[in-house]
């Protein structure tokens, strides 16, 4: 017998998760398209009644995003400039209607290689709070997404929050997405960058992530190290041209070849870095 449940508290939801396997329904922007015209054959746990999981909060050590926080909530929030890439990505998630109901946690749990929210959260060193009746555990985002449509969430767990440590809320960030058109498109490649610059304009810390060029978005650790101590501009461009980008393993598909994706990744990473290094990006002027 197929079950449908809409719990009113997190504890009630966690109790239900111990009773068998459930498909979790939040915004539904991935759930319903994936279902198509087929009848539902899985137990459905609708978490839209869990108001405690929606909202953005600042704590002494973290910025915390509740699992049901929507992309519109992210766009409208007053956040430090280190979150600019996340806010820019939020504006790229489908249409405004999708942004109004699609959730930040749903984007991560869907685990698409082209999930817009992943690269901006990777450059913020985000971790995820996974709760069960046994307690809570925290996983780095990179360890949570295991591959295309695969995550480390256990059947008895609910992703309840995304946390960004305050030590990473420094510098500026930017997000660049390449697709066949401007909006409502699955990306060919996307990049997020966060930079911390010294008083003399040299780079002290870089965090760079690329999506749609591997089974899951990846931090470019080698390039981050190669950029240390350089100045934005031609020094960055030379380092990117020479970088092997060995962390990426793109595929050939209808949107682009693997070779094209690698070259596209180089270009959009450079654009993201340039946007991040500018004193006044369009995102900050809009804020």
C-alpha positions as CSV (number, residue, x, y, z in Angstrom):
1,X,0.0,0.0,0.0
2,X,1.4,3.4,-1.0
3,X,1.5,6.0,1.8
4,X,1.3,9.8,1.7
5,X,2.1,11.8,4.8
6,X,2.4,15.5,5.6
7,X,4.0,15.8,9.1
8,X,3.6,19.0,11.1
9,X,6.9,18.7,13.0
10,X,10.4,17.5,12.2
11,X,10.2,14.9,14.9
12,X,7.1,13.5,13.3
13,X,8.9,13.4,10.0
14,X,11.9,11.6,11.4
15,X,9.7,9.0,13.0
16,X,8.0,8.3,9.7
17,X,11.4,7.9,8.0
18,X,12.1,4.9,10.3
19,X,9.1,3.1,9.0
20,X,10.4,2.5,5.5
21,X,11.6,4.2,2.4
22,X,10.0,7.5,1.3
23,X,10.3,9.9,-1.5
24,X,10.6,13.4,0.0
25,X,8.5,16.1,-1.5
26,X,9.5,19.8,-0.9
27,X,9.1,22.4,-3.6
28,X,8.2,19.7,-6.2
29,X,10.0,21.4,-9.0
30,X,12.1,18.2,-9.6
31,X,9.7,15.7,-8.1
32,X,6.8,16.2,-10.5
33,X,8.8,16.5,-13.8
34,X,10.7,13.3,-12.8
35,X,7.4,11.5,-12.1
36,X,5.9,12.5,-15.5
37,X,2.6,10.8,-16.3
38,X,3.5,7.7,-14.4
39,X,1.5,6.7,-11.3
40,X,3.2,7.3,-8.0
41,X,4.5,4.0,-6.7
42,X,6.6,5.2,-3.7
43,X,5.6,6.4,-0.3
44,X,5.6,10.2,-0.4
45,X,6.7,12.3,2.6
46,X,5.5,15.9,2.0
47,X,7.6,18.2,4.2
48,X,5.9,21.5,3.1
49,X,4.2,21.7,6.5
50,X,7.5,22.0,8.3
51,X,7.7,25.8,8.7
52,X,10.6,25.5,11.1
53,X,12.8,24.4,8.2
54,X,12.4,27.6,6.2
55,X,14.5,30.7,6.7
56,X,18.0,32.1,6.9
57,X,19.7,32.7,10.3
58,X,23.0,34.0,11.5
59,X,24.5,32.2,14.5
60,X,27.8,32.9,16.3
61,X,29.7,30.4,14.1
62,X,27.6,29.9,10.9
63,X,25.0,31.3,8.5
64,X,22.3,28.6,8.4
65,X,19.8,28.1,5.6
66,X,16.8,25.9,6.5
67,X,16.2,23.1,4.1
68,X,12.9,24.6,2.9
69,X,14.3,28.0,2.2
70,X,13.4,28.9,-1.4
71,X,15.6,30.5,-4.1
72,X,13.4,33.6,-3.8
73,X,14.2,33.8,-0.1
74,X,17.9,33.7,-1.0
75,X,17.6,36.5,-3.6
76,X,15.8,38.7,-1.1
77,X,17.9,38.1,1.9
78,X,20.4,40.6,3.2
79,X,23.6,38.6,3.0
80,X,27.4,39.5,2.9
81,X,29.1,39.9,-0.5
82,X,30.7,36.4,-0.1
83,X,27.1,35.1,-0.9
84,X,26.8,37.1,-4.2
85,X,27.5,33.9,-6.2
86,X,24.7,32.1,-4.4
87,X,22.3,34.9,-5.0
88,X,23.3,35.1,-8.7
89,X,22.7,31.4,-9.0
90,X,19.4,31.7,-7.3
91,X,18.2,34.0,-10.1
92,X,19.3,31.3,-12.7
93,X,17.2,28.5,-11.2
94,X,14.4,28.1,-13.8
95,X,11.7,30.8,-13.9
96,X,10.6,33.1,-11.1
97,X,7.7,30.7,-10.4
98,X,10.2,27.9,-9.9
99,X,12.4,30.1,-7.7
100,X,9.3,30.9,-5.5
101,X,8.8,27.2,-4.6
102,X,12.1,25.4,-5.4
103,X,14.1,24.8,-2.3
104,X,17.9,25.0,-1.6
105,X,17.9,21.5,-0.1
106,X,15.9,20.0,-2.9
107,X,18.5,21.3,-5.4
108,X,21.2,19.5,-3.5
109,X,19.3,16.3,-2.8
110,X,18.3,16.0,-6.5
111,X,22.1,15.8,-7.1
112,X,22.1,16.8,-10.7
113,X,25.5,17.5,-12.2
114,X,24.0,20.8,-13.4
115,X,22.5,21.9,-10.0
116,X,23.0,25.7,-10.0
117,X,23.3,25.9,-6.2
118,X,26.2,23.5,-5.8
119,X,29.2,25.5,-7.1
120,X,28.4,28.6,-5.0
121,X,27.9,26.6,-1.9
122,X,31.2,24.7,-2.5
123,X,33.2,27.9,-2.6
124,X,31.6,28.8,0.8
125,X,32.7,25.4,2.3
126,X,29.1,24.6,3.1
127,X,28.2,21.6,5.2
128,X,24.8,19.9,5.5
129,X,22.9,19.0,8.7
130,X,21.3,15.5,8.4
131,X,18.9,14.6,11.2
132,X,17.5,11.3,12.3
133,X,15.9,10.1,15.5
134,X,19.4,9.0,16.5
135,X,20.7,12.5,16.3
136,X,22.3,14.9,13.8
137,X,25.5,14.6,11.7
138,X,27.2,17.1,9.5
139,X,28.8,16.4,6.1
140,X,30.7,18.7,3.8
141,X,28.7,19.3,0.7
142,X,31.5,17.7,-1.4
143,X,31.0,14.5,0.6
144,X,27.2,14.6,0.4
145,X,26.9,14.5,-3.4
146,X,28.3,11.2,-4.5
147,X,27.6,11.4,-8.2
148,X,24.8,11.9,-10.7
149,X,21.5,11.6,-8.6
150,X,23.4,10.0,-5.7
151,X,23.8,11.4,-2.2
152,X,25.0,10.2,1.2
153,X,21.6,10.7,2.8
154,X,20.4,7.6,4.6
155,X,16.8,6.5,4.4
156,X,16.1,7.5,8.0
157,X,17.6,11.0,7.6
158,X,16.2,14.3,6.6
159,X,18.4,17.1,5.3
160,X,17.4,20.0,7.7
161,X,19.9,22.8,7.1
162,X,22.8,24.0,5.0
163,X,25.5,25.8,7.1
164,X,28.2,28.1,5.9
165,X,31.0,28.7,8.4
166,X,31.7,32.4,9.2
167,X,35.4,32.0,8.5
168,X,34.4,31.5,4.8
169,X,32.1,34.5,4.7
170,X,35.0,36.8,3.5
171,X,35.9,38.4,0.3
172,X,33.6,38.6,-2.8
173,X,32.1,36.0,-5.0
174,X,30.5,35.6,-8.5
175,X,28.7,33.0,-10.5
176,X,28.7,32.5,-14.3
177,X,26.6,30.0,-16.2
178,X,26.9,29.0,-19.8
179,X,23.8,27.6,-21.6
180,X,22.2,27.5,-25.0
181,X,20.1,30.5,-24.0
182,X,20.0,33.0,-21.2
183,X,17.2,31.5,-19.0
184,X,15.3,28.3,-18.4
185,X,18.2,26.1,-19.5
186,X,20.3,23.3,-18.2
187,X,23.9,24.6,-18.2
188,X,26.7,23.4,-20.4
189,X,29.1,24.6,-17.7
190,X,29.0,26.8,-14.7
191,X,31.5,28.3,-12.3
192,X,31.5,30.0,-8.9
193,X,34.5,31.9,-7.5
194,X,35.2,33.5,-4.1
195,X,38.4,35.6,-3.7
196,X,40.1,37.2,-0.7
197,X,42.6,39.9,-1.7
198,X,45.2,41.6,0.3
199,X,45.6,45.4,0.7
200,X,48.0,45.5,-2.2
201,X,45.6,43.6,-4.5
202,X,47.3,40.2,-4.5
203,X,45.3,37.0,-3.9
204,X,45.4,35.6,-0.4
205,X,42.8,32.9,-0.9
206,X,40.7,31.6,-3.8
207,X,37.8,29.1,-3.8
208,X,36.7,28.0,-7.3
209,X,34.1,25.4,-8.3
210,X,32.8,24.2,-11.6
211,X,29.5,22.4,-12.3
212,X,28.2,20.4,-15.3
213,X,31.7,19.2,-16.1
214,X,31.7,16.1,-13.9
215,X,29.2,13.7,-12.3
216,X,29.1,16.2,-9.5
217,X,30.4,19.8,-9.2
218,X,34.1,20.0,-8.1
219,X,36.4,22.5,-6.4
220,X,39.5,23.3,-8.6
221,X,42.0,22.8,-5.8
222,X,45.0,22.8,-8.2
223,X,44.0,26.1,-9.8
224,X,43.2,27.7,-6.4
225,X,46.8,26.9,-5.4
226,X,48.3,28.2,-8.7
227,X,46.5,31.5,-8.3
228,X,47.9,32.2,-4.7
229,X,49.9,35.4,-4.6
230,X,48.9,36.5,-8.1
231,X,47.0,39.7,-9.1
232,X,43.7,39.7,-11.0
233,X,44.1,40.3,-14.7
234,X,46.6,38.8,-17.0
235,X,48.3,36.8,-14.2
236,X,45.0,35.1,-13.6
237,X,44.4,34.5,-17.3
238,X,47.9,32.9,-17.7
239,X,47.4,30.6,-14.8
240,X,44.0,29.4,-16.0
241,X,45.3,28.8,-19.5
242,X,48.1,26.6,-18.1
243,X,46.0,24.8,-15.5
244,X,45.2,21.1,-16.3
245,X,41.8,21.2,-14.5
246,X,42.4,17.6,-13.7
247,X,39.5,17.6,-11.2
248,X,37.0,17.8,-14.1
249,X,35.7,14.8,-16.0
250,X,33.2,16.1,-18.5
251,X,31.1,14.0,-20.9
252,X,29.9,14.3,-24.4
253,X,26.1,14.9,-24.7
254,X,23.6,16.9,-26.7
255,X,24.6,20.1,-25.1
256,X,28.3,19.9,-25.8
257,X,31.4,17.7,-26.1
258,X,33.8,17.0,-23.3
259,X,36.5,19.0,-25.1
260,X,34.2,22.0,-25.5
261,X,33.2,21.8,-21.8
262,X,36.8,22.0,-20.7
263,X,37.5,25.1,-22.8
264,X,34.2,26.6,-21.7
265,X,35.1,26.0,-18.1
266,X,38.4,27.9,-18.5
267,X,36.5,30.9,-20.0
268,X,33.7,31.1,-17.4
269,X,36.1,30.5,-14.5
270,X,38.1,33.5,-15.8
271,X,34.9,35.6,-16.1
272,X,33.8,34.6,-12.6
273,X,37.3,35.6,-11.2
274,X,37.2,38.9,-13.1
275,X,33.7,39.7,-11.8
276,X,34.7,38.8,-8.3
277,X,37.8,40.9,-8.4
278,X,36.0,44.0,-9.6
279,X,35.2,46.5,-6.7
280,X,31.6,46.8,-7.7
281,X,30.0,43.9,-9.4
282,X,26.5,44.1,-10.8
283,X,25.3,41.9,-7.9
284,X,26.5,44.3,-5.3
285,X,25.1,47.3,-7.1
286,X,21.7,45.5,-7.2
287,X,21.9,44.8,-3.5
